[in-house]
């Protein structure tokens, strides 16, 4: 079993076992993650719901369900089907809420006595359900791996900033809930979504966050029955014509700055509309410019409608290489009120595309000039 982190984040105020004990004694659990869920968010929540609903002492099933606030990925419903349940395969209990969220009324669920949030500890990333969470903050637990977070989110928090993906600490939580000694002993239906999160947050084991700990867990999850081929086909080999047209528009917008060390891609709302893509299909496009040898930082700027600002906002997503001149994109994102990881981070701003480019350029240049 991969070791637990030696030095959890300062946001941490609880152990994995303490969170497991809270969940094991609950009657009904809602599992949440950040808006616009990615593979790690979906994988961690599905695995946790399935683990909770398999705890032997529970008399009523299912008692846990996952809520997602979109735009959600096109493959979400397929992944939510438990492919290891045989002829009686059913969808894991989920609810999907798509934007716009203005005036959205969430189910009150007065019988909920435990809430878990995975893959974020930031109010900004759970904005559509913030009021619902705040009303239940005392019963809310958080499992995360990001550097940035708000200490007011949840009464119990375990944040492992050394983890490449949140499924790493969530795997430990699932093991504690089911009383097994290692990830290789988990049910296949729990192991598979954990493997999904590990694959997607490491770029299918290509990114700089890959470590021995990552590969050890991957091997254990495969041993438990995770189907690598099924997941890869569902996630990576299901491109829609709209997404391919969107990628084409993004690459056509490419601009290189700082002696080709900084690459920008841009997408407008018009691009999304005319390409026929949905907002959930913008992920992973920065990986294309990471393939340029000179590029140290890749950023994609996506124009997004705002429910609060008068005009659109710009969503920033950045990725940085580790060598030869590492740039801390988390520090850059923090300047705009965002955050994430040292090598992958994001933020939202109300500036124009050009203003956003200029601001990022100055911040990257400052780091490269040190």
C-alpha positions as CSV (number, residue, x, y, z in Angstrom):
1,X,0.0,0.0,0.0
2,X,1.4,3.5,-0.8
3,X,2.6,5.3,2.2
4,X,0.4,8.2,3.6
5,X,2.1,11.6,3.2
6,X,4.7,12.5,5.7
7,X,3.7,16.2,5.8
8,X,0.0,16.9,5.0
9,X,-1.1,20.5,4.2
10,X,-1.7,23.0,6.9
11,X,-5.3,22.8,5.9
12,X,-5.4,19.3,7.3
13,X,-7.0,18.9,10.7
14,X,-8.1,15.2,10.6
15,X,-6.9,11.8,9.6
16,X,-8.2,9.5,6.9
17,X,-9.4,7.2,9.7
18,X,-11.4,10.0,11.4
19,X,-13.2,10.8,8.1
20,X,-13.9,7.1,7.6
21,X,-15.4,6.8,11.1
22,X,-17.7,9.8,10.4
23,X,-18.9,8.2,7.1
24,X,-19.3,4.7,8.6
25,X,-21.7,6.0,11.2
26,X,-23.7,8.2,8.8
27,X,-27.2,7.3,7.5
28,X,-27.1,9.2,4.3
29,X,-24.1,10.8,2.5
30,X,-23.8,13.2,-0.4
31,X,-20.4,13.3,-2.1
32,X,-19.5,16.5,-4.0
33,X,-16.6,17.8,-6.0
34,X,-15.7,20.9,-7.9
35,X,-17.8,22.4,-10.6
36,X,-16.9,21.2,-14.2
37,X,-15.6,17.8,-12.9
38,X,-12.6,16.2,-14.5
39,X,-11.4,12.6,-14.4
40,X,-9.9,12.9,-10.9
41,X,-13.1,14.5,-9.5
42,X,-15.4,11.9,-11.1
43,X,-13.1,9.0,-10.3
44,X,-12.7,9.9,-6.6
45,X,-16.4,10.6,-6.1
46,X,-17.6,7.4,-7.8
47,X,-15.1,5.3,-6.0
48,X,-16.1,6.8,-2.6
49,X,-19.9,6.4,-3.3
50,X,-19.3,2.7,-4.3
51,X,-17.1,2.1,-1.2
52,X,-19.6,3.7,1.2
53,X,-22.5,1.7,-0.3
54,X,-20.5,-1.6,0.2
55,X,-19.8,-1.1,3.9
56,X,-21.1,-4.4,5.4
57,X,-22.7,-2.8,8.4
58,X,-25.1,-0.7,6.3
59,X,-28.7,-1.9,6.4
60,X,-30.2,0.4,3.8
61,X,-28.7,0.7,0.3
62,X,-27.8,2.9,-1.4
63,X,-27.0,5.5,1.3
64,X,-24.5,7.6,-0.7
65,X,-24.8,9.5,-3.9
66,X,-22.6,11.8,-5.9
67,X,-23.7,15.3,-7.1
68,X,-22.0,16.9,-10.1
69,X,-22.2,20.5,-11.3
70,X,-21.4,20.9,-14.9
71,X,-20.5,21.4,-17.6
72,X,-20.0,17.7,-17.2
73,X,-17.8,15.5,-19.4
74,X,-19.6,13.5,-22.1
75,X,-18.4,10.2,-20.7
76,X,-19.8,10.8,-17.2
77,X,-22.8,8.5,-17.5
78,X,-20.8,5.7,-19.1
79,X,-18.2,5.8,-16.3
80,X,-21.0,5.9,-13.7
81,X,-22.2,2.4,-14.9
82,X,-20.5,-0.2,-12.7
83,X,-19.0,-2.4,-15.4
84,X,-18.1,-5.0,-12.8
85,X,-21.6,-5.7,-11.6
86,X,-22.3,-8.5,-14.1
87,X,-25.6,-8.8,-15.8
88,X,-27.2,-6.6,-13.1
89,X,-24.9,-3.6,-13.9
90,X,-26.5,-0.3,-12.7
91,X,-25.6,3.3,-12.6
92,X,-23.9,4.5,-9.5
93,X,-26.3,6.9,-7.7
94,X,-25.6,10.3,-9.1
95,X,-27.3,13.6,-9.8
96,X,-26.1,16.0,-12.5
97,X,-26.9,19.7,-12.5
98,X,-25.9,21.7,-15.6
99,X,-25.6,25.5,-15.8
100,X,-27.0,28.0,-15.6
101,X,-27.1,27.7,-11.8
102,X,-28.8,31.1,-11.1
103,X,-31.9,30.3,-9.0
104,X,-31.0,26.6,-8.7
105,X,-32.7,25.0,-5.7
106,X,-30.8,21.9,-4.5
107,X,-32.7,19.0,-2.9
108,X,-32.9,19.8,0.9
109,X,-32.2,16.2,1.9
110,X,-32.9,16.8,5.6
111,X,-31.8,13.2,6.3
112,X,-28.3,13.8,5.1
113,X,-25.9,13.6,8.0
114,X,-22.5,13.5,6.2
115,X,-21.1,15.4,3.2
116,X,-17.8,14.7,1.6
117,X,-16.0,17.0,-0.9
118,X,-13.2,15.6,-3.0
119,X,-10.6,17.3,-5.2
120,X,-11.1,20.8,-3.9
121,X,-11.0,22.8,-0.7
122,X,-11.9,26.1,-2.3
123,X,-15.2,28.0,-2.0
124,X,-14.7,29.4,-5.5
125,X,-14.8,25.9,-7.0
126,X,-18.0,24.9,-5.3
127,X,-19.8,28.2,-5.8
128,X,-23.1,26.6,-7.2
129,X,-23.6,24.6,-4.0
130,X,-21.8,26.9,-1.5
131,X,-24.9,27.9,0.5
132,X,-26.0,24.2,0.7
133,X,-22.6,23.2,2.0
134,X,-22.4,26.1,4.5
135,X,-25.7,25.0,6.0
136,X,-24.1,21.6,6.6
137,X,-20.5,22.6,7.2
138,X,-20.3,20.8,10.6
139,X,-21.0,17.4,8.9
140,X,-18.7,18.1,5.9
141,X,-15.4,16.4,5.3
142,X,-12.8,17.3,2.6
143,X,-10.2,15.2,0.9
144,X,-8.0,17.2,-1.4
145,X,-4.5,17.5,-2.9
146,X,-4.3,21.1,-4.0
147,X,-2.0,23.7,-2.6
148,X,-4.7,26.4,-2.4
149,X,-7.7,26.1,-0.2
150,X,-10.0,27.7,2.3
151,X,-9.9,26.6,5.9
152,X,-13.6,27.2,6.4
153,X,-14.6,24.5,3.9
154,X,-15.6,21.5,6.0
155,X,-15.1,20.6,9.7
156,X,-12.8,17.7,8.9
157,X,-10.1,18.1,6.2
158,X,-7.3,15.9,4.9
159,X,-5.2,17.6,2.2
160,X,-2.2,15.8,0.7
161,X,-0.4,18.2,-1.5
162,X,2.3,15.6,-2.3
163,X,-0.3,13.5,-4.1
164,X,-0.5,13.6,-7.9
165,X,-4.2,13.0,-7.8
166,X,-6.9,13.1,-5.1
167,X,-7.7,9.5,-5.7
168,X,-4.5,8.6,-3.8
169,X,-5.8,9.7,-0.4
170,X,-9.3,8.7,-1.5
171,X,-7.9,5.2,-2.1
172,X,-6.8,5.1,1.5
173,X,-10.2,6.3,2.6
174,X,-11.9,3.5,0.6
175,X,-9.5,1.0,2.2
176,X,-10.4,2.2,5.7
177,X,-14.1,2.0,5.0
178,X,-14.0,-1.5,3.6
179,X,-11.4,-2.8,6.0
180,X,-8.8,-4.0,3.5
181,X,-5.1,-3.8,3.7
182,X,-4.2,-2.5,0.3
183,X,-5.6,-1.0,-2.9
184,X,-5.1,-4.4,-4.6
185,X,-7.7,-5.8,-2.2
186,X,-10.4,-3.3,-3.2
187,X,-13.5,-4.4,-5.2
188,X,-12.9,-3.9,-8.9
189,X,-15.8,-1.5,-9.1
190,X,-14.0,0.8,-6.6
191,X,-10.6,0.3,-8.0
192,X,-11.5,1.3,-11.6
193,X,-12.7,4.9,-10.9
194,X,-9.6,5.4,-8.7
195,X,-7.5,4.3,-11.6
196,X,-9.4,6.8,-13.8
197,X,-8.4,9.7,-11.5
198,X,-4.8,8.6,-11.4
199,X,-4.5,8.3,-15.2
200,X,-6.2,11.6,-16.0
201,X,-4.4,13.7,-13.5
202,X,-1.0,12.4,-14.6
203,X,-1.8,12.7,-18.3
204,X,-1.9,8.9,-18.6
205,X,1.4,8.8,-16.7
206,X,3.2,11.5,-18.9
207,X,3.3,14.5,-16.5
208,X,5.9,15.5,-14.1
209,X,3.8,14.5,-11.1
210,X,4.4,10.8,-11.9
211,X,6.3,9.1,-9.0
212,X,7.0,5.6,-7.6
213,X,4.0,6.1,-5.3
214,X,1.8,6.8,-8.3
215,X,3.0,3.8,-10.2
216,X,2.7,1.5,-7.2
217,X,-0.9,2.5,-6.7
218,X,-1.6,2.1,-10.4
219,X,-0.3,-1.5,-10.3
220,X,-2.4,-2.3,-7.2
221,X,-5.5,-1.0,-8.8
222,X,-4.9,-3.0,-12.0
223,X,-4.4,-6.0,-9.8
224,X,-7.8,-5.3,-8.2
225,X,-9.4,-5.4,-11.6
226,X,-9.3,-1.9,-13.1
227,X,-9.8,-2.1,-16.8
228,X,-7.2,0.2,-18.4
229,X,-8.4,-0.5,-22.0
230,X,-12.0,0.3,-21.2
231,X,-11.1,3.5,-19.5
232,X,-8.8,4.7,-22.2
233,X,-11.4,4.0,-24.9
234,X,-14.1,5.8,-22.9
235,X,-12.0,8.9,-22.1
236,X,-9.4,9.3,-24.8
237,X,-11.0,7.6,-27.8
238,X,-14.4,9.3,-27.9
239,X,-13.6,12.6,-29.6
240,X,-16.7,14.3,-31.0
241,X,-16.5,16.3,-34.3
242,X,-17.3,19.4,-32.3
243,X,-14.3,18.9,-30.0
244,X,-12.0,18.3,-32.9
245,X,-13.2,21.5,-34.6
246,X,-12.6,23.3,-31.2
247,X,-9.1,22.0,-31.0
248,X,-8.5,23.2,-34.5
249,X,-9.7,26.7,-33.6
250,X,-7.5,26.7,-30.4
251,X,-4.4,25.7,-32.3
252,X,-5.1,28.3,-35.0
253,X,-5.1,31.0,-32.3
254,X,-1.6,29.9,-30.9
255,X,0.7,32.8,-30.0
256,X,4.2,32.3,-28.7
257,X,5.9,34.8,-26.4
258,X,9.1,35.2,-24.4
259,X,11.4,33.6,-27.1
260,X,8.9,30.8,-27.6
261,X,8.9,29.8,-24.0
262,X,5.3,30.9,-23.3
263,X,2.4,29.6,-25.5
264,X,-1.1,31.0,-25.5
265,X,-4.2,29.4,-26.9
266,X,-7.6,31.2,-26.9
267,X,-11.2,30.1,-27.3
268,X,-14.2,32.5,-27.4
269,X,-17.8,31.7,-26.9
270,X,-18.2,32.1,-30.6
271,X,-15.6,29.4,-31.1
272,X,-17.6,27.0,-28.9
273,X,-20.9,27.9,-30.6
274,X,-19.7,27.6,-34.2
275,X,-17.6,24.4,-33.6
276,X,-20.7,22.7,-32.1
277,X,-18.7,21.7,-29.0
278,X,-20.0,21.9,-25.4
279,X,-18.1,23.7,-22.6
280,X,-17.2,20.3,-21.1
281,X,-15.0,19.5,-24.1
282,X,-12.2,22.1,-23.5
283,X,-10.0,20.0,-21.2
284,X,-6.5,18.9,-22.2
285,X,-6.0,21.3,-25.1
286,X,-2.9,22.8,-23.4
287,X,-1.1,19.5,-23.9
288,X,-0.7,20.3,-27.6
289,X,1.6,23.3,-27.0
290,X,3.5,21.4,-24.4
291,X,4.9,19.3,-27.3
292,X,6.9,22.3,-28.5
293,X,10.4,21.8,-27.1
294,X,11.0,25.5,-26.2
295,X,7.7,26.0,-24.5
296,X,8.0,26.1,-20.7
297,X,4.5,27.4,-19.9
298,X,1.2,26.7,-21.8
299,X,-1.9,28.7,-21.1
300,X,-5.4,28.5,-22.6
301,X,-7.8,31.4,-22.1
302,X,-11.4,30.4,-22.5
303,X,-14.2,33.0,-22.7
304,X,-17.1,31.9,-20.5
305,X,-20.4,33.5,-19.8
306,X,-20.7,34.9,-16.2
307,X,-23.8,34.7,-14.0
308,X,-22.5,37.6,-11.9
309,X,-20.3,39.9,-14.0
310,X,-21.8,42.2,-16.7
311,X,-19.8,40.6,-19.5
312,X,-18.0,37.3,-20.0
313,X,-15.1,36.1,-17.8
314,X,-11.9,34.5,-18.9
315,X,-11.1,31.1,-17.6
316,X,-7.3,30.5,-17.4
317,X,-5.8,27.1,-17.4
318,X,-2.0,26.8,-17.2
319,X,0.5,24.0,-17.3
320,X,4.3,24.2,-16.9
321,X,7.2,21.8,-17.6
322,X,9.6,20.9,-14.7
323,X,12.8,21.5,-16.6
324,X,15.0,23.2,-17.5
325,X,13.5,26.4,-16.0
326,X,10.6,25.5,-13.8
327,X,7.8,28.0,-13.5
328,X,5.3,28.0,-10.5
329,X,2.0,28.4,-12.2
330,X,0.2,28.1,-8.9
331,X,1.8,31.3,-7.8
332,X,0.7,33.0,-11.0
333,X,-2.9,31.7,-10.6
334,X,-2.9,32.8,-7.0
335,X,-2.3,36.4,-8.3
336,X,-5.7,36.2,-9.9
337,X,-7.4,34.5,-7.0
338,X,-7.1,31.0,-8.4
339,X,-4.7,28.2,-7.6
340,X,-4.0,24.5,-8.1
341,X,-0.6,22.9,-8.3
342,X,3.0,24.1,-9.0
343,X,2.9,22.7,-12.5
344,X,-0.9,22.9,-13.3
345,X,-3.2,25.7,-12.1
346,X,-6.0,27.9,-13.1
347,X,-8.1,31.0,-12.4
348,X,-11.0,33.2,-13.6
349,X,-10.6,36.9,-14.4
350,X,-12.8,39.7,-15.6
351,X,-10.1,41.2,-17.9
352,X,-10.1,41.1,-21.6
353,X,-8.2,38.4,-23.5
354,X,-5.3,40.7,-24.3
355,X,-5.1,42.1,-20.8
356,X,-5.0,38.6,-19.4
357,X,-2.2,37.7,-21.8
358,X,-0.2,40.7,-20.8
359,X,-0.6,40.0,-17.1
360,X,0.4,36.4,-17.5
361,X,3.4,37.3,-19.7
362,X,4.7,39.7,-17.1
363,X,4.4,37.1,-14.3
364,X,6.0,34.3,-16.3
365,X,8.8,36.6,-17.4
366,X,9.5,37.6,-13.8
367,X,9.9,34.0,-12.8
368,X,12.1,33.1,-15.8
369,X,14.3,36.1,-15.1
370,X,15.2,35.1,-11.5
